[in-house]
Amino acid sequence: MALDLTISQLLLTRDAAGPRVAGQSAGVTPALAEAALQVAARYGAPPVAALFVVDLSPGTVAVVRTAVTPSPGFYFLLLSRPLYGLLGDPFEVADRYPPLWAARGDLPTLEWPPEPLPRRTVAQILDAFHAGDMPWLLGGAQALLDGGRLVFESDAAEESRLRRLWLLLPDRSRAELRPATFAPNLDLDFHATVTPAPAAVPANHLSADMTRDYPEGRYEFALQVAVESNDQAALDRLFARRTSTDVLRFALTAVGVATAAALVVKLAF
């Protein structure tokens, strides 16, 4: 079955009455439009321009840009889950298709070119480390892989920071985790969120200081070794590693196959 490379657009504006649909592609179903409206309502009025990722349905992932001027709005790029799973980089997706804030009514359906994203290099990872806050980046990557969630307190969007963090994550993890470069609240439960100081950091969420002090894990250590030794092959293997979900799925499949085989043998005798 061919991979669906189409990307639908959905533009919401927001006023005192709340969010409403201002433009959309033909592929946006009423259910998806309603789900997007609910996301916008829970997010609230955008105080700054930001980017975040949400699941709109079991089969649809949305990369969302917000705007404050000329009027508050949300620009959704809707990708099939298999396509987003192969890409996993919301920042690259958003860069490829800038928001059409002035558009209204019918919007064209976009299409991702039939080519993968370029592989990440040792030089790119070094640049991310040199850009600053290396302990937070490494601790954040390990914490996310261990199932934690990150909260970085700021009144401004931190897109560069989360871009660097996403650069360090394995391919499959990038496709499964959901970042927000800014959110006015924690209602949408992103995996890594920049937000104003919450009244309390929820359970299983790590503040910036907690992230910097996060215990070194195997992935973080292996990543540093690969970069410091300029070992691109080792870096490629790290980025291609399975997630814990993959391992569990494989284990359950193996158990199922073994059970089925045992049943066949029993029935045969």
C-alpha positions as CSV (number, residue, x, y, z in Angstrom):
1,M,0.0,0.0,0.0
2,A,1.4,3.4,-1.1
3,L,2.3,5.9,1.6
4,D,-0.1,8.8,1.7
5,L,2.1,11.9,1.2
6,T,-0.7,14.5,1.3
7,I,-0.9,17.2,3.9
8,S,-4.1,19.0,4.6
9,Q,-4.3,22.6,5.8
10,L,-6.7,24.0,8.4
11,L,-6.7,27.6,9.5
12,L,-8.5,28.7,12.7
13,T,-9.0,32.3,13.9
14,R,-9.9,33.3,17.4
15,D,-11.9,36.1,18.8
16,A,-13.9,36.8,22.0
17,A,-16.3,34.0,21.1
18,G,-13.5,31.5,20.7
19,P,-11.8,29.7,17.8
20,R,-13.6,29.1,14.4
21,V,-12.6,27.7,11.1
22,A,-11.4,30.3,8.5
23,G,-10.1,28.0,5.8
24,Q,-9.4,24.3,5.1
25,S,-8.3,21.8,2.5
26,A,-10.7,19.3,1.0
27,G,-9.3,16.5,3.0
28,V,-10.3,18.0,6.4
29,T,-13.3,16.0,7.6
30,P,-15.9,17.6,10.0
31,A,-14.5,15.3,12.8
32,L,-11.0,16.5,12.3
33,A,-12.1,20.2,12.2
34,E,-14.0,19.7,15.4
35,A,-11.0,18.0,17.1
36,A,-8.9,21.0,16.0
37,L,-11.4,23.4,17.5
38,Q,-11.3,21.5,20.8
39,V,-7.5,21.7,20.8
40,A,-7.5,25.4,20.1
41,A,-10.1,25.9,22.9
42,R,-8.0,24.0,25.4
43,Y,-4.8,25.8,24.4
44,G,-6.4,29.2,24.9
45,A,-5.6,32.5,23.2
46,P,-2.1,32.4,21.9
47,P,0.1,34.9,23.9
48,V,3.1,34.4,21.6
49,A,3.9,32.7,18.3
50,A,4.7,29.1,18.9
51,L,4.7,25.5,17.5
52,F,3.2,22.4,18.9
53,V,2.2,18.9,17.9
54,V,-1.0,17.0,18.7
55,D,-2.9,13.9,17.7
56,L,-6.2,14.9,16.2
57,S,-7.4,11.3,15.6
58,P,-5.9,7.8,15.8
59,G,-4.6,8.2,12.3
60,T,-3.9,11.9,12.1
61,V,-1.1,14.0,13.6
62,A,-1.2,17.9,13.4
63,V,1.8,20.2,13.4
64,V,0.4,23.5,14.6
65,R,1.7,27.1,14.4
66,T,0.1,29.8,16.5
67,A,0.0,33.6,15.7
68,V,-0.7,36.7,17.8
69,T,-0.7,39.3,15.0
70,P,-2.4,40.4,12.9
71,S,-5.0,38.4,14.8
72,P,-4.8,35.3,17.1
73,G,-4.9,32.1,15.0
74,F,-3.9,28.5,14.6
75,Y,-2.5,27.0,11.5
76,F,-2.8,23.2,11.3
77,L,-0.8,20.9,9.0
78,L,-2.5,17.5,9.1
79,L,-0.4,14.4,8.3
80,S,-1.2,10.8,8.3
81,R,0.3,9.0,11.2
82,P,2.5,6.7,8.9
83,L,3.9,9.8,7.2
84,Y,4.6,11.6,10.4
85,G,6.1,8.5,11.8
86,L,8.7,8.5,8.9
87,L,9.5,12.2,9.4
88,G,9.2,12.8,13.1
89,D,10.6,16.3,12.9
90,P,7.8,18.9,13.3
91,F,10.2,21.8,12.9
92,E,11.2,20.6,9.4
93,V,7.6,20.1,8.5
94,A,6.6,23.5,9.7
95,D,9.6,25.1,7.9
96,R,8.7,23.4,4.6
97,Y,5.1,24.8,4.7
98,P,4.9,28.4,6.2
99,P,1.5,29.4,7.5
100,L,-1.0,31.1,5.2
101,W,-2.4,33.5,7.8
102,A,-4.3,35.7,5.2
103,A,-5.9,32.8,3.4
104,R,-9.6,32.1,3.7
105,G,-12.1,29.5,2.4
106,D,-10.7,26.6,0.3
107,L,-7.0,25.9,0.8
108,P,-5.0,23.6,-1.4
109,T,-3.9,20.1,-0.3
110,L,-0.1,20.0,0.1
111,E,2.1,17.0,-0.6
112,W,5.4,15.9,0.9
113,P,8.1,15.1,-1.7
114,P,8.8,11.4,-2.1
115,E,12.1,11.6,-0.2
116,P,13.3,11.2,3.4
117,L,14.7,13.9,5.6
118,P,18.5,14.2,5.4
119,R,20.3,12.2,8.1
120,R,21.5,14.0,11.1
121,T,25.3,14.4,11.4
122,V,27.9,14.5,14.1
123,A,28.5,18.1,13.1
124,Q,24.9,19.1,13.7
125,I,24.9,17.5,17.2
126,L,28.1,19.3,18.1
127,D,26.5,22.6,17.0
128,A,23.5,21.9,19.2
129,F,25.9,21.2,22.2
130,H,27.9,24.4,21.5
131,A,24.7,26.5,21.3
132,G,24.3,26.2,25.0
133,D,22.7,24.3,27.9
134,M,24.2,21.0,27.0
135,P,23.3,19.4,30.4
136,W,19.6,20.2,29.8
137,L,19.7,18.8,26.3
138,L,21.3,15.5,27.3
139,G,19.3,15.2,30.5
140,G,16.1,16.0,28.6
141,A,16.8,13.5,25.9
142,Q,17.4,10.7,28.4
143,A,14.4,11.7,30.6
144,L,12.1,11.6,27.6
145,L,13.3,8.2,26.6
146,D,12.8,7.0,30.2
147,G,9.1,8.1,30.0
148,G,9.4,11.5,31.7
149,R,7.9,14.8,30.7
150,L,9.7,18.2,30.6
151,V,8.5,21.6,31.7
152,F,10.7,24.6,30.9
153,E,9.5,27.8,32.5
154,S,9.5,30.9,30.3
155,D,7.2,33.7,29.2
156,A,8.6,33.5,25.6
157,A,8.6,30.7,23.1
158,E,11.8,28.6,23.1
159,E,11.8,27.1,19.6
160,S,15.5,26.9,19.2
161,R,15.9,25.1,22.5
162,L,13.3,22.4,21.5
163,R,14.7,22.1,18.0
164,R,18.1,21.2,19.5
165,L,16.4,18.7,21.9
166,W,14.5,17.0,19.1
167,L,17.8,16.8,17.1
168,L,19.1,14.4,19.8
169,L,16.3,12.0,19.9
170,P,16.0,8.6,18.1
171,D,13.9,8.6,15.0
172,R,11.0,6.5,16.4
173,S,10.9,8.6,19.7
174,R,10.7,11.9,17.7
175,A,7.7,10.4,15.9
176,E,6.0,9.4,19.2
177,L,6.7,12.4,21.4
178,R,4.8,15.7,21.3
179,P,6.6,19.1,21.9
180,A,5.2,22.6,22.5
181,T,7.6,25.5,22.1
182,F,5.1,27.5,24.2
183,A,1.8,26.7,25.8
184,P,-0.1,29.0,28.2
185,N,-1.1,26.0,30.3
186,L,-0.4,22.2,30.7
187,D,-3.9,21.1,29.6
188,L,-2.8,19.4,26.4
189,D,-0.1,17.3,28.3
190,F,2.8,17.7,25.9
191,H,5.9,15.6,26.5
192,A,8.1,18.7,26.5
193,T,6.5,22.1,27.2
194,V,7.7,25.7,27.5
195,T,5.2,27.5,29.7
196,P,4.9,30.3,32.3
197,A,5.7,29.2,35.8
198,P,3.0,26.7,36.8
199,A,1.6,26.7,40.3
200,A,3.2,23.3,40.7
201,V,5.1,20.9,38.5
202,P,2.9,17.9,37.9
203,A,4.0,14.4,38.8
204,N,6.4,12.8,36.3
205,H,7.2,16.3,35.0
206,L,10.8,17.6,35.3
207,S,11.6,21.3,35.7
208,A,14.7,22.7,33.9
209,D,16.9,22.3,37.0
210,M,15.7,18.7,37.5
211,T,16.4,18.0,33.8
212,R,19.9,19.3,34.0
213,D,20.6,17.1,37.1
214,Y,18.9,14.0,35.6
215,P,21.0,10.8,36.1
216,E,23.1,9.9,33.1
217,G,21.6,7.0,31.2
218,R,22.9,4.6,28.5
219,Y,21.5,6.6,25.6
220,E,22.9,9.9,26.8
221,F,26.3,8.3,27.4
222,A,26.4,6.5,24.0
223,L,25.4,9.8,22.3
224,Q,28.3,11.7,23.9
225,V,30.7,8.9,23.0
226,A,29.6,8.8,19.3
227,V,29.8,12.6,19.0
228,E,33.2,13.0,20.8
229,S,34.7,10.2,18.7
230,N,33.2,11.6,15.5
231,D,31.6,8.2,14.8
232,Q,28.8,8.8,12.3
233,A,28.0,5.1,12.0
234,A,27.4,4.8,15.8
235,L,25.3,8.0,15.7
236,D,23.1,6.5,12.9
237,R,22.6,3.3,15.0
238,L,21.5,5.3,18.0
239,F,19.0,7.3,16.0
240,A,17.6,4.1,14.5
241,R,17.2,2.4,17.9
242,R,13.9,0.9,18.9
243,T,11.7,2.6,21.5
244,S,10.3,0.8,24.5
245,T,7.0,0.6,22.7
246,D,8.6,-1.2,19.8
247,V,10.3,-3.7,22.2
248,L,7.0,-4.4,24.0
249,R,5.2,-4.8,20.7
250,F,7.9,-7.2,19.5
251,A,7.7,-9.2,22.8
252,L,3.9,-9.5,22.6
253,T,4.1,-10.6,19.0
254,A,6.7,-13.2,19.9
255,V,4.5,-14.5,22.7
256,G,1.5,-14.6,20.4
257,V,3.4,-16.5,17.7
258,A,4.8,-19.0,20.3
259,T,1.3,-19.5,21.7
260,A,-0.2,-20.1,18.3
261,A,2.6,-22.6,17.4
262,A,2.1,-24.5,20.6
263,L,-1.7,-24.7,19.9
264,V,-1.1,-26.0,16.4
265,V,1.2,-28.7,17.7
266,K,-1.2,-29.7,20.4
267,L,-4.1,-30.0,18.0
268,A,-1.9,-32.0,15.6
269,F,-1.5,-34.6,18.3
